[in-house]
């Protein structure tokens, strides 16, 4: 069931990317285009979910767990993070960096490490922009995305999903293993 959904997901996204790529072909290499398009999908999903969580789930209120309390913008960030992490990893592994020979569990660990770095950048940026400068939370989240996108692409391409593994055992070659 999961494998069939994965193949459908892969074919659908690749078909969409193939359809829209021709106008960008002259000035964007395919991998950069794929990363940008997949990143845009993940970013929009992240922003919409963050907005919904902040405004309708957390309701712009402090989330007090008894032993720790979170401001509404940080609570929303903590809730949206696992969803964005999973969706982003799937897009990176099966769409953008599908030629990588690094084993899936290593890719996931590396991706998660980079995600933690980006999470910390996001956390600090939100603290600064929302609490320090007074910008609304959703636009602040959008601003931080620009910074984390630049950091993420470089680290994902050359670390998490690198093609030349220098002796690392490869995967089975099956893109959906």
C-alpha positions in Angstrom: 0.0 0.0 0.0 2.7 2.5 1.0 4.9 1.5 -1.9 2.0 2.0 -4.4 1.2 5.4 -2.9 4.9 6.3 -3.0 5.1 5.4 -6.7 1.9 7.4 -7.4 3.2 10.4 -5.4 6.6 10.2 -7.3 5.0 10.0 -10.8 2.6 12.8 -10.1 5.1 15.2 -8.7 7.7 14.4 -11.5 5.0 14.8 -14.2 4.1 18.3 -12.8 7.7 19.3 -12.6 8.4 18.1 -16.1 5.4 20.0 -17.4 6.5 23.3 -15.9 10.2 23.0 -16.4 10.6 24.1 -20.1 10.4 27.9 -19.4 13.1 27.6 -16.7 15.4 25.2 -18.7 17.5 28.1 -20.1 18.6 29.5 -16.7 18.1 26.8 -14.1 19.7 23.4 -14.0 17.1 20.6 -13.4 18.2 19.8 -9.9 18.0 23.5 -8.8 14.6 23.8 -10.4 13.4 20.6 -8.7 14.7 21.7 -5.4 13.1 25.1 -5.8 9.7 23.6 -6.9 9.7 21.0 -4.1 10.9 23.5 -1.6 8.1 25.8 -2.7 5.5 23.0 -2.2 7.0 22.2 1.2 7.2 25.9 2.2 3.6 26.6 1.2 2.4 23.5 3.1 4.5 24.8 6.1 3.2 28.3 6.0 -0.5 27.3 5.6 -0.2 24.7 8.4 1.6 27.2 10.6 -1.1 29.8 10.0 -3.9 27.4 10.8 -2.2 26.1 13.9 -1.3 29.6 15.2 -4.7 31.1 14.5 -7.2 28.2 15.0 -5.5 25.5 17.1 -3.2 27.5 19.5 -5.5 30.5 19.1 -2.7 33.0 19.6 -2.5 31.9 23.3 0.3 30.7 25.5 0.4 26.9 25.6 1.1 25.9 29.1 2.0 22.2 29.6 2.3 22.6 33.4 6.1 22.2 33.5 6.8 24.5 30.5 4.9 27.2 28.7 5.3 28.2 25.0 4.4 31.4 23.3 1.9 30.8 20.6 4.3 31.3 17.7 6.8 28.9 19.2 4.1 26.3 20.0 2.9 26.5 16.4 6.5 26.0 15.2 6.9 22.9 17.4 3.7 21.4 16.1 4.4 22.1 12.4 8.0 20.9 12.5 7.5 17.1 12.3 5.1 17.4 9.4 7.4 19.7 7.4 10.4 17.5 8.2 8.7 14.3 6.9 7.2 16.0 3.8 10.5 17.7 3.0 12.5 14.6 3.4 10.2 12.6 1.0 10.4 15.4 -1.6 14.2 15.6 -1.3 14.8 11.8 -1.4 12.3 10.8 -4.1 12.2 13.9 -6.3 15.1 16.3 -6.0 18.1 14.1 -5.1 16.9 10.8 -6.4 20.3 9.9 -7.8 22.0 9.7 -4.4 23.7 6.4 -3.4 23.7 7.2 0.3 21.5 4.7 2.3 18.1 5.9 3.3 18.7 5.7 7.0 21.9 7.8 6.6 20.0 10.3 4.4 17.3 10.6 7.0 19.8 11.1 9.8 21.7 13.8 7.8 18.5 15.4 6.7 17.3 15.6 10.3 20.6 17.0 11.5 20.4 19.8 8.9 16.7 20.3 9.8 17.7 20.8 13.5 20.2 23.5 12.4 17.5 25.2 10.4 15.0 24.7 13.2 17.4 26.5 15.6 17.9 29.3 13.0 14.1 29.5 12.7 13.6 29.6 16.4 16.1 32.4 16.9 14.8 34.3 14.0 11.2 34.1 15.3 12.3 35.2 18.7 14.1 38.2 17.2 11.4 39.1 14.7 8.3 38.5 16.7 9.4 39.3 20.3 12.3 41.7 19.6 11.2 43.7 16.5 7.4 43.1 16.8 6.7 41.7 13.3 3.6 39.4 13.1 4.4 35.7 13.4 3.3 34.4 10.0 5.4 37.0 8.0 8.3 36.4 10.4 8.1 32.7 9.6 8.1 33.6 5.9 11.2 35.8 6.3 13.1 33.0 8.1 12.3 30.6 5.3 14.5 32.6 2.9 17.6 32.2 5.2 17.0 28.5 5.9 16.4 27.7 2.3 19.8 28.9 1.3 21.5 27.0 4.1 19.4 23.8 3.5 20.0 23.4 -0.3 23.8 23.6 0.0 23.9 21.2 2.9 21.4 18.7 1.5 23.1 18.6 -1.9 26.6 18.1 -0.6 25.9 16.2 2.6 22.6 14.4 2.9 22.0 13.4 -0.7 25.5 13.6 -2.2 26.1 11.4 -5.2 29.8 10.5 -4.7 29.8 8.5 -1.5 33.5 7.7 -1.4 33.1 4.0 -0.5 29.9 4.3 1.5 27.7 1.3 0.8 25.0 2.2 -1.6 21.3 1.5 -1.6 19.6 -1.2 -3.6 19.2 1.3 -6.5 15.4 1.2 -6.0 14.2 4.7 -5.6 11.3 3.6 -3.3 13.2 1.3 -0.9 
